[in-house]
């Protein structure tokens, strides 16, 4: 067996022909569209074309990118080899089944490839081969022809049908050899070839009553195929006039879907004969399912459904035959055009759809491929697609009736996580018809939102001495993303001024619970700050910070401490008073401090032993021991007292000190006793340093104030001096004191033989300069509002001074800050507190005699000489 291979170069492509197998493959490009050709009945597996080469695709990536032919009615005929990219025939193709009688049989196919998504369109022309033989409706037909028929008279013959088209359809007819008849073949185009029997020689029934002829239909294939029909000619007696049609060609138009009985047109013919030989009967030569003709009137009407989409024109051959004994007939042609009406709803089909789109997809990202079809013609078949609602997508026309759905605006999953896109297809008919379909597109999340805390700064409180490891607070951040993009982890950021935050607290990375790593001490640290970072698990991760301020609340965990000279543990202190002491005589003053703050540091004094003491009393807030009455002969000479100092905490803590009060007869026997403060062996402590700094500072301020007052005294008049004087506190003999802003100067001096005098010096004006004095005498009360320093560290500094000639105690209180009886109003920024304090009502300041250098008075300003 030999095979001849020809490759022909054409202006539009290449043609590959293989003779001996009747196979012809053609590849061409028409108007930008890739077109292949393949013959019908081609063996499955036959290559059609190289898609990878024609579409410039990498063969190695076809399988990875999911290259495939999209689903459709024609997909089953073809397949793609993903290793070579060659399109091949997958199933037997029957052109007559696929395209019926259409001259051009083309199959439109689409191929898609992912990553990125792209679509390729191409056509495959199905080439007809001569695989069908012409056939007649019947194998035998009879013709009754009058012997009086004239030469040239024509007799219609049945047409043969060939399922093939083009050159393979019926092209000619042949008549068997005879002397009376010839064959006239008429061509009405590619689809219409008919034959008529023409009488060439007059018939003579007496010589030849019956004739047998053979009609052969031959197609144009190579090699040609043929079919035959036996014709039996019966020669009849005389009816010598033939009916004549008014027109040889009738034309009419009828709308599709016309109701049965609709008039199309009327065929009219005449016969010169008389009687039955002149009466004409009309009929169709070929059977027609859609139309019928009235045999008497020749009226053609609609009989069945007329569909433009099935057949847009119908050719009818009408025979007009008389009723003679030997009827004669004439033929005329009727061409009926079917007028299209808009009776088909557009059809929407989604060929490929990406159901999930990332919210950061750029504008123009393809989501799906859509095909819109309408079976009507003209404007009735023109389809317009649009989206009904306002969504961030749009429809783009890509090719003919092919459309793509693309992203038209930025997407945000946090606003809309799913879109139901309603697509409406409308044709341009009158009235227009439309259809719709809904496409659901889900928006997937990307990490575009950082975690957010409810507040930029968070405050919370924790008690001192709290349990180590306890949860002191829980932080919570919110991330509007989902999945890993919303899974938040927490971490600490070093931001504390007092100590590394990692040594103070720890945070649970998953729950945000803050655990204490140590037991906090309010006396050492009152507040600390740090930052917490919340980070999501997205790629890349996003984070945000929050500042955390922790305030430690004081607890009553410190007992009061007795200050010198009564602070020595285990010792019994002795104080002497004269027998002639009056009621209210000052015996001693107990001083104590408490490291706590607030009510926990507010101290009260009482005499716990002996019970029922009637000789001595102690100021509950000042700690001053005084006599209640004069001495009597029945009183003991030595009175042991136990002083109990208690704070106001819950529960209350206390300390006690023992004092023996000895009654002496002569005031000369009263001597000043000095007590030495025990010094620790380990060296110079921080407390001593603070005391030294305080003493030096106070001495310097006192000396500077003294010099300033002397200078003003010497160079200013009393009136001018009063303009610059500061508000002063005046003591009175009855124990009360007054606070005045008047332009007066008060001179306070202390005598050298004053045995006991106590001076309490406050670094700030007392009463404060910003205080409002409510009452002057009695239980005086003032209210003070003071702004706390933002970063000042507060320390308690106690200073005790001794002299060779007198006993004087100077206590310096730069703190507590805020004061123990203050109410904290705010902690943020420049902190503010309000303090309400009751002034002592009956405390007395004793001035025995004036003591000044060179018996001159030294003015002292803003010194409150009282036992608080």
CORLINFEN-V770962 format. One line per field, one symbol per residue. ss: DSSP state (H for helix, E for strand, - for the rest). phi: phi as a letter, one per 40 degrees, with the letter a starting at -180 (. if undefined). psi: psi as a letter, one per 40 degrees, with the letter a starting at -180 (. if undefined). Layout:
# CORLINFEN-V770962
ss: ???
phi: ???
psi: ???
This chain:
# CORLINFEN-V770962
ss: ---EEEEEE---EEEEEEE---EEEEEEEE--EEEEEEE-------EEEEHHHH----HHH------EE-----HHHEEEE----EEEE-----HHHHH------EEEEEEEE----EEEEEEEEEE-------E----EEEEEEE-------EEE----E----HHH-EEEEEE-----EEEEEEE-----EEEEEEE----------EEEEEEEEEE------EEEEEEEEEEE-------EE---EEEEEEE-------EEEE--EE----HHH--EEEEE------EEE-----EEEE----------EEEEEEEEEE------EEEEEEEEEEE-------EEEEEEE--EEE-------EEEEEEEE----HHHH-EEEEE-----EEEEEEE--EEEEEE----------EEEEEEEEEE------EEEEEEEEEEE-------EE---EEEEEEE-------EEEE--EE----HHHH-EEEEEE-------HHHHEEE-----EEEE----------EEEEEEEEEE------EEEEEEEEEEE-------EE----------EEEEEE-------EEEE--EE----HHHH-EEEEEEE------EEE-----EEEE----------EEEEEEEEEE------EEEEEEEEEEE--HHH----------------HHHHHHHHHHHHHHHHHHHHHHHHHHHHHH--HHHHHHH---EEEE-----EEEE---------------EEEEEE---------EEE-------EEEEEEE-------------------EEEEEE---------EEEEE-----EEEEEEE--------------HHH--------E----
phi: .bbbbbbbcbcbibbbbbchbfbabbbabbfgbcbbbaccgccdhccbaccccccfbccccccccgcacccicbcccbabcccbgccbcbadbbccccbfbccbbbbcbbbbbcfccabbbabbccccbcbbccbcdbcabbbbbcccccdgcbbcbcccbbccbgccccbabbbccabbbbbbcbbbhccbbbbbcbcbbdcbdccacbbbbbbbcbcccbccbabbbcbbbccbccacbbcbccbcbbbabaccgccdgccbabcbbbbccbgccbcbbbaccbcbccbbbccccgccbcbbcbbcccacabbbbbbbbcbccbcbbbbbbbbbccccbcbbcdbbbccabccbbcccccchccbabbbbbaccbgccbcbbbaccccbcbabbcbafcbbbcbcbacbacccacabbccbbbbcbcbccbaaaabbbbcbccbcbbcdbccbcbbbabaccgcccgcccabcabbbccbgccbcbbbacbcacccadccccbbbccccgccbcbaccbccbacaababbbbbcbcbccbaabbcbbbbcccbcbbccbccdcbcccgcbcbbbbccccccgccbabcbabbccbgccbccbbaccaccgcbbbbbccbcgccbccaccbcccccbbcbbcbbbcbcbccbaababbccbcbcbccccbcbbbcccbccchcccccccccccccccccccccccccccccccbbcccccccbccdbbbcbccgcabbbbccbbbbbbbccbccbabbbbbcbdbcccccbccacbgccbbbbbbccccbccbbcbbbbbbbcbabbbbbbbcbcacdcbcbccabcgccbbbbbbccccbcbbcbcacbacgfbcbcbbfbbcacc
psi: hihhhhhhhieeaihhhhieefhhhhhihhfehhhiiiiieihhehidigddddefihdeedddefhihiiidedeeiihhedeehhihdihhhddddebehdhhhhhiiiiiigihihhiiihhhhhigehhhiidiehiihhhieehiheiihiiiiihheiibeeahdiiihihiediihhhhhfadehhiiihhhdhiihdddgdhihihhhhhieihiiiiiihhhhhhhiahgehhihididhiiihhiieiihehhcihhhiiheiiadeehhhiihdiihddiihhddeehhihdahhhdddheihhhhhhhhieidgiiiiiihhhhhhhiigehhihhhhdhhhdhhieehihehhdihhhhiheiiaddehhhiihdihifiihhhdhbfhiihiheiiihdedheihhhhhhhhifihiiiiiiihhhhihiiigehiihididhhiiihiifihheiheihihihheaiadeehhiiiihhehedihdeediihhddeehhiheihihdddhdiiiiihhhhieihiiiiiihhhhhhhhiigehiihhiiefehheihihhhiidehihehhdihhhiiheaiadeehiiiihdiiifhediihhdddehhiidiiiieeiidhhhhhhhhiifihihiiiiihhhhhhidhedehihhhhhhhhieeahidddddddddddddddddddddddddddddeiiddddddeiihihhiideeiiihieigihhhhihidfhdhhhhhhhdihhiideihhdidiagihihhhihiidfhhhihhhhhiiideihhhhhhgeiihiidfihhdiehbhihihhhhhihdfiihhgdihhihffihhhhifhhgih.
